[in-house]
Amino acid sequence: MPSFGVGRIRSLFVYPFSFDEFLVAEGKSAWVKAKKEANTEKPLLTALHNDLVQHFRTFLMVGGMPASVAAWVSTHDYRQCQTELDDIQLTYYDDFPKYAKKVDLTLLRNTLQSVVMQIGEKFTYSHVEGGYRAEEVKKALKLLCDAGIIKRVSHTAGNGLPLGAEVNEKYRKYLYLDSGLLLRILDLDLGGAQQLTDMILAGTAEDLVNKGGLTEMVLGWELIKYNNPRSQHELYYWENTAEGTRSEVDYIIARDLKVLPIECKAGISGKMKSLYEFMRQKHLTEAVRCSLENFAELRHCNKKDNGALRHVKILPLFATSNLYDVTDDTAIYAEKAQQEIDQMWEDGTLNQEKLDELRGQHLRTPYKNL
């Protein structure tokens, strides 16, 4: 863009569907309202909680890319979702040549593959195939972040706000854009709708989402998606860097001008030793555990810290939006967009033939100056 109208342009950052948006697409708006009204004192009814767990597992496998969600809603056939996701992934790879003047294309592809394989772990530059120097890999990572394909999670000391004031650049994780795309890269063929349903009902889908830190990755993106869409938001985690120790808290966020640690569990169990250790070190009394459990609250008396009482709220993974005061902006923009589409349809600017034509096009921005 040759010029930019400073003060005249408002930016909105959009991402693949959140779980709430996925439920709306499935016609489950009432479920979104019900879980927003639930809390530790008024948890969800068991039947509704179980239904939400099943839909959340489906969401992990379908992902939030609009084409994949549309395929699932219309067919409930995961093979149709796979087709859409494969096309999207190939498009990303086809777009890599636009960066040819900035970075080696093989390095870019290998770096993305390494991010996928290291989901949920501290990123190790030497794991990128090809023997590239760390500085070269960092450049590729920055390009992928700028393109919105991956998201950086930085280590913070977590002593206070702002969290970005105490970042340790030696410790970083990276999240891939979408869980459905991640599974396609990992080549996890889940079969058709019946096989998928059988996996969910049998509970084996939980074993699937544990693979490669998938649940932790989705939680990170949910924290981003429900935040203010007018700003880009950073993600942080904490790890005890002292020699001979091994403790980590998945996410550290700021809520009500306080540091709030969040622990992610893919199932309904798991110890929280690292979470309690972080709370003890930072003298915190509030934390959140995101899991497949229903709303609840745990209380822990820490004898190592003069009997300090810790409160850990259990927030279902499918209810991450409860952490935020989600405004009606999304609904407003969606309504305006629908009105514009309806008008285009009425005046003939848009019709089914043109939609089919657009669907078959590979649209990209010309990058002549790169």
BAVEX-704570 format. One record per residue (C-alpha): residue in three letters; x, y, z. Coordinates in steps of 0.05 Angstrom, whole numbers, padded with zeros to 5 digits, always signed. Example, Ala and Ser with C-alpha at 12.3 -4.5 7.8 and 13.67 -1.06 7.14 Angstrom:
REM residues 2
Ala+00246-00090+00156Ser+00273-00021+00143
***
This chain:
REM residues 370
Met+00000+00000+00000Pro+00033+00066-00022Ser+00001+00107+00033Phe-00038+00095+00097Gly-00092+00140+00124Val-00068+00148+00195Gly-00127+00161+00240Arg-00177+00144+00186Ile-00170+00069+00183Arg-00192+00022+00238Ser-00161-00047+00242Leu-00199-00110+00260Phe-00161-00175+00271Val-00200-00236+00250Tyr-00184-00310+00261Pro-00214-00378+00247Phe-00279-00393+00283Ser-00278-00394+00358Phe-00316-00450+00393Asp-00374-00403+00407Glu-00379-00386+00333Phe-00374-00460+00316Leu-00434-00473+00361Val-00473-00416+00328Ala-00458-00446+00260Glu-00485-00512+00286Gly-00549-00477+00308Lys-00532-00482+00382Ser-00537-00408+00402Ala-00577-00428+00463Trp-00517-00469+00487Val-00472-00409+00481Lys-00519-00369+00525Ala-00526-00425+00575Lys-00451-00433+00586Lys-00441-00358+00591Glu-00491-00357+00648Ala-00458-00416+00683Asn-00406-00408+00738Thr-00374-00444+00797Glu-00437-00434+00839Lys-00484-00453+00783Pro-00451-00505+00739Leu-00481-00534+00676Leu-00531-00591+00677Thr-00494-00656+00667Ala-00529-00672+00602Leu-00512-00604+00571His-00441-00608+00597Asn-00432-00676+00563Asp-00461-00650+00498Leu-00413-00590+00499Val-00354-00636+00512Gln-00372-00677+00451His-00380-00616+00407Phe-00315-00587+00432Arg-00279-00651+00413Thr-00311-00647+00345Phe-00288-00574+00340Leu-00217-00595+00354Met-00218-00642+00295Val-00258-00600+00247Gly-00221-00536+00265Gly-00246-00465+00256Met-00230-00451+00183Pro-00296-00426+00152Ala-00294-00475+00093Ser-00283-00534+00140Val-00338-00512+00187Ala-00386-00502+00129Ala-00370-00572+00103Trp-00382-00602+00171Val-00448-00565+00183Ser-00475-00584+00115Thr-00451-00657+00112His-00425-00680+00180Asp-00375-00718+00139Tyr-00304-00707+00163Arg-00277-00728+00094Gln-00308-00665+00065Cys-00272-00624+00118Gln-00207-00659+00101Thr-00215-00639+00028Glu-00225-00566+00047Leu-00167-00566+00096Asp-00120-00599+00046Asp-00136-00544-00004Ile-00122-00490+00047Gln-00057-00521+00069Leu-00033-00528-00003Thr-00051-00454-00014Tyr-00005-00435+00043Tyr+00052-00474+00013Asp+00037-00444-00056Asp+00042-00374-00026Phe+00112-00386+00002Pro+00148-00364-00063Lys+00127-00292-00048Tyr+00179-00293+00007Ala+00234-00320-00038Lys+00274-00255-00035Lys+00272-00254+00041Val+00283-00326+00062Asp+00301-00394+00034Leu+00236-00429+00015Thr+00259-00497+00040Leu+00276-00464+00107Leu+00207-00433+00110Arg+00172-00500+00097Asn+00218-00538+00146Thr+00207-00485+00200Leu+00132-00491+00194Gln+00137-00566+00197Ser+00180-00561+00259Val+00130-00514+00292Val+00076-00567+00281Met+00119-00622+00311Gln+00138-00580+00371Ile+00068-00555+00390Gly+00063-00549+00466Glu+00138-00549+00476Lys+00194-00497+00481Phe+00216-00486+00409Thr+00285-00514+00394Tyr+00317-00482+00333Ser+00364-00541+00321His+00303-00586+00309Val+00289-00551+00243Glu+00313-00598+00188Gly+00370-00574+00144Gly+00422-00551+00195Tyr+00403-00478+00191Arg+00432-00426+00239Ala+00387-00402+00295Glu+00385-00331+00266Glu+00360-00358+00199Val+00305-00398+00234Lys+00285-00337+00275Lys+00276-00298+00210Ala+00231-00352+00182Leu+00191-00354+00246Lys+00180-00279+00244Leu+00155-00283+00172Leu+00106-00338+00191Cys+00082-00298+00251Asp+00073-00235+00208Ala+00033-00277+00159Gly-00013-00300+00215Ile+00002-00374+00204Ile+00033-00384+00272Lys+00029-00347+00339Arg+00086-00335+00387Val+00079-00352+00462Ser+00134-00317+00501His+00163-00335+00569Thr+00148-00284+00623Ala+00173-00279+00694Gly+00102-00262+00714Asn+00122-00217+00772Gly+00072-00164+00752Leu+00043-00123+00695Pro+00056-00112+00639Leu+00074-00185+00627Gly+00116-00166+00566Ala+00164-00126+00610Glu+00199-00190+00635Val+00203-00233+00573Asn+00259-00284+00566Glu+00271-00290+00491Lys+00309-00355+00499Tyr+00243-00390+00518Arg+00188-00388+00466Lys+00133-00433+00440Tyr+00094-00427+00376Leu+00021-00444+00360Tyr-00004-00465+00292Leu-00063-00427+00263Asp-00117-00481+00268Ser-00127-00550+00299Gly-00160-00579+00237Leu-00101-00558+00194Leu-00053-00585+00246Leu-00085-00653+00243Arg-00081-00654+00167Ile-00007-00638+00169Leu+00001-00695+00219Asp-00038-00737+00169Leu-00088-00762+00220Asp-00142-00790+00176Leu-00204-00796+00220Gly-00249-00826+00167Gly-00322-00808+00156Ala-00375-00782+00202Gln-00393-00850+00232Gln-00321-00865+00251Leu-00314-00796+00281Thr-00378-00804+00321Asp-00354-00872+00346Met-00288-00842+00369Ile-00323-00786+00407Leu-00374-00832+00440Ala-00320-00882+00459Gly-00278-00828+00491Thr-00218-00842+00447Ala-00221-00772+00419Glu-00190-00749+00485Asp-00128-00790+00469Leu-00126-00756+00401Val-00129-00685+00428Asn-00072-00700+00476Lys-00026-00711+00416Gly+00023-00655+00404Gly-00006-00606+00455Leu-00067-00596+00411Thr-00113-00576+00469Glu-00062-00526+00495Met-00056-00496+00426Val-00131-00488+00418Leu-00137-00456+00487Gly-00084-00405+00468Trp-00122-00385+00405Glu-00188-00382+00444Leu-00155-00332+00492Ile-00137-00290+00431Lys-00204-00296+00395Tyr-00247-00272+00453Asn-00203-00212+00466Asn-00212-00143+00437Pro-00210-00152+00360Arg-00183-00081+00349Ser-00115-00099+00377Gln-00063-00153+00368His-00052-00191+00432Glu+00009-00228+00457Leu+00009-00295+00493Tyr+00054-00312+00552Tyr+00072-00374+00592Trp+00116-00387+00653Glu+00171-00438+00663Asn+00216-00446+00722Thr+00285-00435+00691Ala+00324-00453+00753Glu+00373-00510+00740Gly+00347-00579+00761Thr+00274-00558+00763Arg+00217-00574+00717Ser+00152-00534+00726Glu+00110-00496+00676Val+00045-00458+00673Asp+00012-00460+00604Tyr-00013-00388+00600Ile-00006-00324+00640Ile-00056-00269+00626Ala-00075-00202+00656Arg-00145-00197+00685Asp-00172-00139+00727Leu-00101-00110+00731Lys-00075-00174+00762Val-00033-00233+00739Leu-00077-00294+00726Pro-00044-00362+00713Ile-00081-00414+00671Glu-00067-00488+00671Cys-00092-00530+00613Lys-00113-00603+00621Ala-00139-00643+00562Gly-00182-00689+00604Ile-00214-00687+00673Ser-00154-00702+00717Gly-00082-00682+00727Lys-00039-00653+00782Met-00027-00578+00789Lys+00040-00577+00824Ser+00069-00526+00775Leu+00009-00480+00782Tyr+00012-00481+00858Glu+00087-00468+00856Phe+00077-00408+00811Met+00023-00381+00857Arg+00068-00391+00917Gln+00127-00355+00885Lys+00086-00296+00860His+00040-00293+00922Leu-00023-00302+00881Thr-00089-00327+00909Glu-00129-00336+00844Ala-00117-00382+00784Val-00156-00420+00731Arg-00155-00493+00709Cys-00183-00505+00640Ser-00204-00578+00629Leu-00263-00620+00607Glu-00292-00616+00677Asn-00355-00577+00695Phe-00351-00510+00729Ala-00324-00516+00800Glu-00274-00486+00849Leu-00215-00518+00885Arg-00185-00491+00949His-00114-00507+00969Cys-00080-00489+01034Asn-00005-00480+01023Lys+00032-00499+01086Lys+00098-00476+01054Asp+00070-00405+01049Asn+00044-00393+01120Gly-00021-00431+01105Ala-00041-00384+01048Leu-00107-00403+01017Arg-00107-00411+00941His-00170-00410+00898Val-00169-00446+00831Lys-00231-00439+00788Ile-00245-00497+00741Leu-00267-00470+00674Pro-00288-00519+00620Leu-00244-00514+00558Phe-00307-00500+00518Ala-00323-00439+00561Thr-00260-00397+00552Ser-00303-00339+00531Asn-00328-00334+00603Leu-00261-00303+00620Tyr-00278-00242+00577Asp-00334-00192+00574Val-00349-00207+00502Thr-00385-00147+00474Asp-00438-00145+00420Asp-00388-00119+00368Thr-00383-00187+00334Ala-00459-00191+00327Ile-00462-00120+00301Tyr-00409-00132+00247Ala-00440-00198+00228Glu-00508-00165+00220Lys-00479-00109+00177Ala-00442-00160+00133Gln-00506-00201+00125Gln-00544-00138+00104Glu-00492-00121+00052Ile-00493-00192+00025Asp-00570-00192+00022Gln-00568-00126-00017Met-00516-00153-00066Trp-00559-00215-00076Glu-00622-00173-00089Asp-00589-00126-00140Gly-00555-00184-00177Thr-00484-00165-00158Leu-00478-00233-00124Asn-00510-00298-00146Gln-00497-00373-00141Glu-00458-00374-00206Lys-00410-00320-00181Leu-00403-00355-00114Asp-00383-00420-00149Glu-00333-00381-00191Leu-00302-00348-00130Arg-00299-00414-00094Gly-00255-00442-00149Gln-00207-00383-00151His-00140-00379-00116Leu-00140-00307-00094Arg-00075-00276-00069Thr-00044-00208-00062Pro+00009-00187-00114Tyr+00075-00180-00078Lys+00115-00144-00131Asn+00160-00106-00083Leu+00183-00167-00042
***
